[in-house]
Amino acid sequence: MVQFIRWIRSANFLCILNSSSGLGRSSVILFSSERASAESVSNRRFSDSRSLTLSVDNKMASAQQPSSKSSFHPQTYHNFLVLDFEATCNKELIKPQEIIEFPILKLHGRTLEIESVFHTFVQPVVHAELTCFCTELTGIVQSMVDGKPTLQQALQMVDDWMKNEDLLNPKINSIFVTCGDWDLKTMLPGQCQCLGLPVPDYFKKWINLKKAYSFAMGSYPKSGLPFMIDGLNLQHIGRLHSGLGACIGKSGRCRPRFSNHLN
């Protein structure tokens, strides 16, 4: 997902901010220097954008960001937090699904370089034994989750990491980034509800790269990541449905090729 953030940022396209509050409404956050191009994009019609409202956020983060030779324009956010859960699954739907991999990449809001990584496997409780289908899909085997933190413990670890990275500082503006709404709209709230755990406020808003891509390219990526990779003529690095490995892989060898799409 990292290369898509770089592409959208450099091309001055829209980012779609989703929130689990306000009845699931979404809003379009524009780069403030791109009002004219945004007006033409906002006139497009997409099947999933009926509730979107157009807004411009002029609170730029560049004042608190170190200087850089990067050509990226100033951004609203100091940090992008790329997140991609993996969860228990089978050929038939498992209820409840449980998170088994919890990765977050912290990207600097201006340079988009990876500054820090949080990662833990998570031990499922209800369906403690992983299915063969789950292992084949995610590459996660039973020994990787046995004895690992529960979701409650993992959430505390995330909170400690957020504090150590100064991400809870009210002067630091950070946003989670996902490929779809499933991670933070469905998976985490659903499992927390089953366990009687509160969902931290910082998980209640995020940028859905699928929606950002649809506004930039004029078509919604129904098949998700493969569709966007093909649409941008990028080479996929890493394994789909492998949380941290996929995220880091996408930020590595594809960078030179990805840079060709910035102009």
C-alpha positions in Angstrom: 0.0 0.0 0.0 2.9 2.3 0.5 3.5 3.0 -3.2 -0.1 4.0 -3.6 0.2 6.6 -0.9 3.3 8.0 -2.6 1.5 8.1 -6.0 -1.6 9.8 -4.7 0.4 12.3 -2.7 2.7 13.3 -5.5 -0.1 13.5 -8.0 -2.0 15.8 -5.7 -5.1 13.6 -5.8 -7.8 13.2 -3.2 -7.7 11.2 -0.1 -10.9 9.8 1.3 -11.2 10.1 5.1 -13.5 7.6 6.6 -14.9 7.7 10.2 -16.7 5.1 12.2 -18.6 7.9 13.9 -21.3 10.0 12.2 -23.2 7.0 10.8 -20.2 5.9 8.8 -20.0 9.1 6.7 -16.9 9.8 4.6 -15.4 13.1 3.6 -13.0 14.1 0.9 -9.8 15.7 2.2 -8.1 17.8 -0.5 -4.5 18.9 -0.8 -5.1 22.6 -0.3 -3.0 23.7 -3.3 -5.2 21.7 -5.7 -8.7 23.4 -5.5 -9.1 23.8 -9.2 -8.3 20.1 -10.1 -10.5 19.0 -7.2 -13.5 20.8 -8.6 -13.4 18.7 -11.8 -12.8 15.5 -10.0 -15.6 16.1 -7.5 -18.1 16.2 -10.4 -17.5 12.6 -11.2 -20.1 10.1 -10.2 -19.2 6.9 -8.3 -21.5 4.3 -7.0 -20.1 4.4 -3.5 -19.7 8.2 -3.1 -23.3 9.4 -2.4 -22.6 10.3 1.2 -19.2 12.0 0.4 -18.9 15.7 1.3 -16.2 17.9 -0.2 -14.1 19.8 2.3 -10.7 21.4 2.3 -8.4 21.2 5.2 -5.8 24.1 5.3 -4.0 23.1 8.4 -0.8 22.0 6.8 1.8 20.0 8.7 4.9 21.3 7.0 5.8 23.7 9.8 6.6 20.8 12.1 8.3 18.6 9.5 12.0 18.5 8.8 13.2 19.9 5.5 13.5 17.4 2.6 14.5 17.3 -1.0 11.3 15.4 -1.7 9.0 16.9 -4.4 5.9 16.0 -2.3 3.6 18.9 -1.5 3.0 19.9 2.2 0.4 17.5 3.8 -2.3 17.8 6.4 -0.8 14.8 8.2 2.5 14.4 10.0 2.3 10.6 9.7 0.5 7.9 7.7 0.0 4.7 9.6 -0.4 1.8 7.2 -2.4 -1.0 8.6 -3.4 -4.4 7.3 -5.0 -7.1 9.5 -5.0 -10.8 8.9 -7.7 -12.8 10.6 -9.0 -16.3 11.1 -10.9 -17.7 8.2 -12.2 -20.7 6.4 -13.9 -21.5 3.1 -17.1 -20.8 4.9 -17.4 -17.6 7.0 -16.1 -18.0 10.5 -18.0 -16.2 13.3 -16.4 -14.5 15.0 -13.3 -13.8 13.0 -10.3 -13.0 15.1 -7.3 -10.9 14.2 -4.1 -13.0 14.0 -1.6 -10.5 12.6 -1.5 -6.8 13.6 1.1 -4.7 11.6 1.4 -1.0 11.4 4.0 1.0 9.3 4.6 4.6 10.4 5.4 6.8 7.3 6.6 10.3 7.6 3.9 12.6 6.2 6.3 14.5 4.0 9.0 12.1 2.9 6.8 9.0 3.1 9.8 7.0 4.4 9.1 4.2 6.9 10.2 5.5 10.3 8.9 2.8 12.6 7.2 -0.6 12.5 4.8 -2.2 14.9 4.1 -5.9 14.5 2.7 -8.7 16.5 1.0 -12.0 15.8 -2.2 -12.4 17.9 -3.5 -15.6 19.5 -7.1 -16.4 18.6 -9.3 -17.5 21.4 -12.7 -18.6 20.0 -11.2 -20.5 17.1 -7.8 -21.3 18.6 -6.7 -23.6 15.8 -6.0 -22.1 12.4 -7.6 -23.8 9.5 -5.7 -25.2 6.5 -7.4 -22.6 4.4 -6.2 -19.8 6.6 -2.6 -21.0 6.5 -2.7 -21.3 2.8 -4.2 -17.9 2.3 -2.0 -15.9 4.8 1.1 -18.0 5.2 0.5 -17.9 9.0 1.0 -21.3 10.7 -0.2 -22.4 14.1 3.2 -22.0 15.9 3.2 -18.3 14.8 0.1 -17.5 16.9 0.4 -20.0 19.8 1.5 -18.2 23.0 1.3 -14.8 21.3 -0.6 -11.8 22.9 -4.4 -11.8 22.9 -6.1 -8.9 21.1 -6.5 -7.1 24.4 -2.8 -7.3 25.1 -2.0 -6.4 21.5 -4.1 -3.2 21.7 -2.2 -2.2 24.8 1.1 -2.9 23.0 -0.1 -0.6 20.1 -1.0 2.1 22.6 2.4 1.9 24.2 4.0 2.1 20.7 1.9 5.1 19.8 3.0 6.8 22.9 6.7 6.0 22.3 6.4 7.3 18.8 4.7 10.6 20.0 1.7 9.7 17.9 -0.7 10.6 20.8 0.6 14.1 21.0 -2.3 16.4 20.2 0.0 18.6 18.1 0.9 15.6 15.9 -1.7 14.8 13.2 -1.6 11.2 12.1 -4.1 9.0 10.1 -4.4 5.3 9.5 -4.4 4.1 5.9 -6.1 0.9 4.8 -6.9 -0.9 1.5 -10.7 -1.0 2.1 -12.9 -0.3 5.1 -12.9 -3.9 6.4 -10.0 -3.5 8.9 -11.2 -0.6 10.9 -14.9 -0.5 10.1 -15.7 -4.2 10.5 -13.0 -6.4 11.8 -11.6 -4.5 14.8 -14.9 -3.0 16.1 -16.6 -6.4 15.6 -14.0 -8.4 17.6 -13.8 -5.7 20.3 -17.6 -5.8 20.6 -17.4 -9.6 21.1 -14.8 -9.3 23.7 -16.3 -6.2 25.5 -13.3 -4.1 24.7 -13.4 -0.4 23.8 -12.0 0.7 20.4 -9.4 3.4 20.9 -10.4 6.7 19.3 -7.4 6.8 17.0 -8.8 3.7 15.1 -12.0 5.5 14.3 -10.8 7.4 11.3 -8.8 6.3 8.3 -8.0 6.8 4.7 -9.4 4.1 2.3 -6.9 3.8 -0.6 -9.6 2.2 -2.7 -11.7 5.3 -2.6 -8.7 7.6 -3.1 -7.8 5.5 -6.2 -11.3 5.7 -7.5 -11.4 9.5 -7.4 -7.9 9.7 -9.0 -8.5 7.2 -11.7 -12.2 7.3 -12.3 -12.9 3.6 -11.6 -13.4 1.8 -8.3 -10.9 -1.1 -7.7 -13.4 -3.9 -7.0 -10.7 -6.5 -6.7 -8.6 -4.3 -4.4 -4.9 -4.3 -4.5 -4.4 -6.4 -7.7 -6.7 -4.0 -9.6 -4.8 -0.9 -8.5 -1.4 -2.5 -9.2 -2.6 -3.3 -12.8 -4.2 0.2 -13.1 -0.9 1.9 -12.3 1.2 -0.6 -14.2 3.2 -1.5 -11.0 4.9 -4.7 -10.2 3.5 -6.5 -7.1 6.1 -7.3 -4.5 5.4 -9.5 -1.5 2.4 -11.8 -0.8 -1.2 -10.8 -0.7 -2.9 -11.6 2.6 0.4 -11.4 4.5 0.1 -8.3 6.7 3.6 -6.9 7.4 5.5 -8.7 4.7 3.2 -7.4 2.0 3.4 -3.8 3.3 7.1 -3.7 3.6 7.6 -5.5 0.2 5.4 -2.9 -1.5 7.6 -0.2 -0.1 10.9 -1.7 -1.4 11.8 -2.9 -4.8 8.9 -1.2 -6.6 10.0 2.4 -5.6 12.1 3.1 -8.7 9.4 1.9 -11.0 6.7 3.7 -9.0 8.6 7.0 -9.4 7.8 6.9 -13.1 4.2 7.6 -12.3 4.7 10.8 -10.3 4.7 13.2 -13.2 
